Amino acid sequence: MDGARAASRLRVVLGHLGCPSAGAVVSFGLRGARAGRVVASRAIADLRIAHPTAGAVSSASFHPQFQYTRDNNVLSLEQRKFYEENGFLVIKNLVSDADIERFRNEFERLCRQEVKPPGLMLMKDVTIAKSECAPSERVITKAQDFQEDEELFRYCTLPEILKYVECFTGPNIMAMHTMLINKPPDSGKKTSRHPLHQDLHYFPFRPSNSIVCAWTAMEHIDRNNGCLVVLPGTHKGTLKPHDYPQWEGGVNIMFHGIQDYDENNARVHLVMEKGDTVFFHPLLIHGSGQNRTQGFRKAISCHFASANCHYIDVKGTSQENIENEIVSLAEKLYGVKEGVSLKIPGEQRKRLSFWILLLPSDGEACVLSLSGWVEVP
């Protein structure tokens, strides 16, 4: 990344943080998309936040004819119209076999606990959550929040990914939420499926039209091993109430589902090959079926948002239940005392990430993600 691009991105980040201009700081010569992140981290005493990514700094705006895509000459007119109407777009063979193999190898290292990047959460299926099995690829079903893993975070900086992300977010892009999903063979209790949901339910920032998910198949994916299923056009609606579905076999943690949707809505099952990538809107209703094979189905994804997004207060909204669950998880995992509240005061309502400011009734403020928290000066 040249100095001009780095300066532009860093001004956005530090502007949100209320830090001084850093125009002179970015000439230090670090290369790559992580350069801006490194400088920003140093500027705020290594407080981990959402991460700026690469991409051309250019003028990108909404055309009056289009509500969900931007003018930057990447998407064809046909592709723009398809996303506008359906809320998703599949780009075939976007990520190389070599990159996918590197992501697969790093995931296996994480499962064996050979590397332990800060902030990472490794998750198990509800049917094996309490098992005593040694850590391995056959036990871990998801690696979440891998922003501090150099190898996996490369996915979020791939030029071929960001080229398309910019079509939906504009040029100042932040990586908000990362996952590598390792859908296991179903145990017979159907817990490997994911209920129909909208990703915006989990995100306390807006506007939704400046958020997009990139989801890349790491192998052939079809209905047998639990491909994505989408309800085209549902991104044009509003955020619906979510909660745990009443499934007899159990439900994985935070797998909330929509409680009320039109069952007659058309469904499309996304059959994808290795390297194919689907970009979709955070209001698009989607889910995935159970894995009926004996293999593990892998995909890697990142939610991106414009750096101009802003946080909202979810109190009194349908998102309050997920807020309460995060607070409960903080109490369970990190010993946060009762009486904690989730608040984002005016000066702290930064437009940066899925980190949330915690204000305990007594003690110092913290910033919480699902996997860790640090003190705030």
C-alpha positions in Angstrom: 0.0 0.0 0.0 1.5 3.4 -1.0 1.8 6.3 1.4 -1.3 8.1 0.0 -3.5 5.1 0.4 -2.2 4.4 3.9 -2.7 8.0 4.9 -6.3 8.0 3.7 -7.2 4.8 5.6 -5.4 5.8 8.8 -7.2 9.2 8.8 -10.5 7.4 8.7 -9.5 5.1 11.6 -7.9 7.8 13.8 -10.8 10.1 13.0 -13.2 7.7 14.5 -11.0 7.2 17.5 -10.7 11.0 18.1 -6.9 10.8 17.7 -4.7 13.4 16.0 -4.1 13.3 12.3 -1.5 10.8 11.4 -0.5 12.0 7.9 3.2 12.0 8.8 3.1 8.7 10.5 2.1 6.5 7.6 5.3 7.1 5.6 7.2 4.5 7.6 7.0 2.1 4.7 5.2 -1.0 6.0 3.7 -2.9 3.1 0.4 -4.7 2.7 -3.1 -4.2 4.0 -2.2 -4.7 7.6 0.0 -1.6 7.7 -2.8 0.7 8.6 -3.9 -1.7 11.3 -0.5 -1.8 12.8 -0.1 2.0 13.0 -3.6 2.4 14.3 -3.0 -0.2 17.0 0.2 1.6 18.1 -1.7 4.9 18.2 -4.2 3.6 20.7 -1.9 1.5 22.8 -2.6 -1.8 21.0 -6.3 -1.8 21.6 -7.6 -4.3 19.2 -10.4 -3.0 16.9 -11.9 -3.8 13.6 -9.2 -4.0 11.0 -8.7 -1.8 7.9 -8.1 -3.7 4.7 -6.6 -3.1 1.3 -8.4 -1.7 -1.7 -8.2 1.2 -4.0 -9.1 4.6 -2.6 -11.5 5.8 -5.2 -14.8 7.6 -5.5 -17.6 5.1 -5.2 -21.2 6.1 -4.7 -24.7 4.8 -5.1 -26.3 5.3 -8.5 -29.9 6.6 -8.3 -31.0 3.4 -10.0 -29.2 1.2 -7.5 -29.7 1.0 -3.7 -27.4 -1.9 -2.7 -24.4 -1.6 -5.0 -21.9 1.2 -5.8 -20.5 2.7 -9.0 -17.0 1.4 -9.5 -17.0 -0.5 -12.8 -16.3 -3.9 -11.2 -19.7 -5.5 -11.4 -21.4 -5.8 -14.8 -24.8 -4.3 -15.2 -26.3 -7.8 -15.1 -24.5 -8.6 -11.8 -25.6 -5.3 -10.2 -29.2 -5.9 -11.1 -29.0 -9.5 -9.8 -27.7 -8.4 -6.4 -30.1 -5.5 -6.2 -33.0 -7.9 -6.8 -31.8 -11.0 -4.9 -29.4 -9.8 -2.2 -26.6 -12.1 -3.1 -24.1 -12.7 -5.8 -21.8 -15.8 -6.4 -18.4 -15.2 -8.1 -17.0 -18.4 -9.4 -13.4 -19.6 -8.7 -12.5 -16.4 -7.0 -10.0 -17.7 -4.4 -7.1 -19.8 -5.5 -6.5 -23.5 -4.5 -3.2 -22.5 -3.1 -4.7 -19.9 -0.7 -7.4 -22.3 0.4 -4.9 -25.0 1.2 -3.0 -22.5 3.3 -6.1 -21.6 5.2 -6.9 -25.3 5.7 -3.4 -26.0 7.0 -3.6 -23.0 9.5 -7.0 -24.2 10.7 -5.6 -27.6 11.5 -2.7 -25.9 13.4 -5.3 -24.0 15.4 -7.2 -27.1 16.2 -4.1 -28.8 17.4 -3.4 -25.7 19.5 0.0 -25.3 17.9 -0.8 -21.6 17.6 -3.0 -19.6 19.9 -3.7 -16.1 18.5 -5.3 -13.7 21.0 -9.0 -13.2 20.7 -9.7 -16.4 18.8 -12.7 -18.5 19.9 -12.7 -22.2 18.9 -16.2 -23.8 19.1 -17.6 -27.3 19.2 -20.9 -28.7 18.1 -23.5 -28.9 20.9 -23.4 -32.7 20.7 -19.7 -32.9 21.5 -19.3 -29.6 23.5 -18.5 -31.5 26.8 -16.5 -34.3 25.3 -13.0 -34.9 26.5 -11.6 -35.5 23.0 -8.1 -34.1 22.3 -8.2 -30.9 20.3 -8.3 -31.8 16.6 -10.0 -30.9 13.3 -12.7 -33.5 14.2 -13.7 -31.7 17.4 -13.6 -28.0 16.4 -16.5 -26.9 14.3 -15.7 -23.2 14.0 -12.8 -20.8 14.4 -14.3 -17.3 15.2 -12.6 -13.9 15.4 -9.3 -14.9 13.8 -8.2 -11.3 13.1 -5.0 -11.8 15.1 -4.0 -14.9 13.1 -1.7 -13.6 10.4 -2.4 -16.5 8.0 -6.2 -16.7 8.2 -6.5 -12.9 8.2 -4.9 -12.9 4.8 -8.3 -13.9 3.5 -9.7 -10.5 4.6 -7.0 -8.7 2.6 -7.0 -10.7 -0.6 -7.2 -8.2 -3.5 -9.7 -10.5 -5.4 -12.0 -10.4 -2.4 -11.7 -6.7 -1.7 -12.2 -5.9 -5.3 -15.8 -7.1 -4.9 -16.4 -6.0 -1.3 -15.8 -2.4 -2.4 -18.8 -2.7 -4.7 -21.0 -2.9 -1.6 -19.2 -0.9 1.1 -17.3 1.7 -0.8 -13.5 2.1 -0.7 -12.9 2.6 3.1 -13.4 -1.0 4.2 -13.3 -2.5 7.7 -13.2 -6.2 8.5 -15.8 -6.7 11.2 -16.3 -10.4 12.0 -14.3 -13.5 10.8 -15.1 -17.2 10.8 -13.8 -20.4 9.4 -16.7 -22.9 9.6 -16.0 -26.7 9.8 -19.5 -28.1 9.6 -19.3 -31.6 11.1 -21.0 -34.8 9.9 -24.4 -34.7 11.6 -24.7 -36.9 14.7 -28.2 -37.8 13.9 -29.7 -35.0 16.0 -29.6 -32.5 13.1 -27.5 -30.1 15.1 -25.2 -29.5 12.2 -27.8 -27.3 10.5 -28.1 -23.6 11.0 -31.5 -22.0 11.3 -32.7 -19.4 8.9 -31.4 -16.0 10.1 -30.3 -12.5 9.2 -26.7 -11.6 10.0 -27.7 -8.1 11.0 -29.2 -9.5 14.1 -25.7 -9.9 15.5 -24.4 -6.5 14.5 -25.1 -3.2 16.5 -24.0 -1.0 13.6 -25.6 0.6 10.6 -26.5 1.3 7.8 -27.1 -2.2 6.6 -26.6 -1.3 3.0 -22.9 -0.7 3.8 -22.3 -4.2 5.2 -21.6 -7.3 3.2 -20.4 -10.9 3.9 -17.9 -12.7 1.8 -18.3 -16.4 2.2 -15.9 -18.7 0.3 -16.3 -22.5 -0.2 -13.1 -24.4 0.7 -14.3 -27.5 -1.1 -17.3 -28.7 -3.2 -20.5 -27.8 -1.3 -24.0 -29.0 -2.0 -27.1 -30.1 -0.2 -25.5 -33.4 0.9 -22.9 -31.6 3.1 -25.0 -28.6 4.1 -24.7 -25.8 1.5 -26.1 -22.4 2.2 -29.7 -21.8 1.4 -30.9 -18.3 0.7 -34.3 -16.6 0.4 -33.9 -14.3 -2.6 -35.1 -10.7 -2.2 -35.5 -10.8 1.6 -32.8 -8.2 2.0 -35.4 -5.7 1.0 -37.3 -6.3 4.2 -36.6 -5.3 7.8 -34.7 -7.1 10.6 -37.0 -9.7 12.1 -37.1 -11.0 15.7 -34.7 -13.9 16.3 -34.4 -16.5 19.0 -33.4 -20.1 19.5 -35.5 -22.6 17.5 -37.2 -25.3 19.4 -35.2 -28.2 18.0 -35.3 -31.6 19.9 -31.7 -32.4 19.3 -30.4 -29.1 20.7 -29.1 -25.9 19.1 -25.5 -24.5 19.0 -24.7 -21.4 21.0 -25.9 -18.2 19.4 -27.5 -20.0 16.5 -30.6 -17.8 16.7 -33.3 -18.2 14.0 -36.1 -16.1 12.6 -39.3 -16.7 14.4 -41.6 -15.5 11.7 -41.0 -15.7 8.0 -43.0 -16.5 4.8 -42.5 -20.2 4.4 -43.8 -19.8 0.8 -40.8 -17.7 -0.1 -38.6 -19.2 -2.8 -35.4 -20.8 -1.6 -32.2 -21.2 -3.5 -29.6 -23.8 -2.5 -26.1 -22.5 -3.4 -24.1 -25.4 -4.8 -20.5 -24.1 -4.9 -17.1 -25.4 -5.9 -13.8 -24.8 -4.1 -12.9 -21.1 -4.4 -16.4 -19.9 -5.3 -17.4 -16.9 -3.2 -20.8 -15.6 -2.4 -21.3 -12.0 -1.3 -24.6 -11.3 0.5 -26.5 -8.5 2.3 -26.8 -8.7 6.1 -30.6 -8.7 5.9 -30.8 -11.6 3.5 -32.5 -14.6 5.2 -30.3 -17.6 4.9 -29.2 -20.7 6.7 -27.7 -24.1 6.0 -28.8 -27.7 6.1 -27.3 -30.7 8.0 -24.2 -32.4 6.8 -25.2 -35.9 5.7 -21.8 -36.9 4.6 -18.9 -38.4 6.7 -16.6 -35.4 5.9 -16.3 -32.0 7.3 -17.6 -29.1 5.1 -15.3 -26.1 5.3 -15.9 -22.4 4.4 -14.1 -19.2 5.4 -15.9 -15.9 5.7 -15.6 -12.3 6.7 -18.2 -9.5 7.3 -17.0 -6.2 5.9 -18.5 -2.8 6.5 -17.8 0.8 5.4 -15.7 2.7 7.9 -18.5 5.3 7.9 -20.9 2.9 9.7 -22.1 3.9 13.1 -23.1 2.1 16.2 -26.7 2.0 17.5 -28.2 1.3 20.9 -30.1 -2.0 20.7 -32.0 -1.5 24.0 -35.7 -2.0 23.4 -35.1 -3.6 20.0 -35.3 -7.2 18.7 -31.5 -7.4 19.2 -31.6 -6.9 22.9 -31.8 -10.7 23.5 -28.4 -11.3 21.7 -27.0 -8.4 23.7 -28.1 -10.0 27.0 -26.6 -13.3 25.8 -23.3 -11.7 25.2 -23.3 -10.1 28.7 -24.1 -13.5 30.2 -21.3 -15.1 28.3 -18.9 -12.4 29.6 -20.0 -13.2 33.1 -19.5 -17.0 32.5 -16.2 -16.9 30.6 -14.4 -13.9 32.1 -15.9 -13.4 35.5 -17.4 -10.1 34.8 -19.5 -9.1 37.8 -23.3 -8.9 37.8 -24.7 -5.5 37.1 -22.7 -5.1 33.9 -24.4 -3.0 31.2 -23.7 -2.8 27.5 -23.4 0.9 26.6 -21.7 2.9 23.9 -21.4 6.5 25.3 -21.3 9.3 22.8 -17.6 9.7 22.7 -17.1 6.0 22.6 -19.6 5.3 19.9 -16.9 4.6 17.3 -17.6 3.3 13.9 -15.2 0.5 14.0 -16.1 -3.0 15.1 -18.1 -5.7 16.9 -16.3 -4.8 20.1 -18.7 -3.5 22.7 -17.9 -1.2 25.7 -18.7 -2.8 29.0 -19.3 -0.5 32.0 -19.4 -2.6 35.2 -21.2 -1.0 38.1 -17.8 -1.0 39.9 -14.4 -1.2 38.4 -12.7 -0.1 35.1 -14.4 -0.1 31.7 -13.6 -2.9 29.3 -14.0 -3.7 25.7 -15.6 -7.0 25.1 -15.6 -9.4 22.1 -17.0 -12.9 22.2 -13.5 -14.1 23.0 -11.7 -11.5 25.1 -11.6 -8.1 26.7 -9.0 -5.5 27.5 -8.9 -2.5 29.8 -9.7 0.9 28.4 -7.7 3.9 29.8 
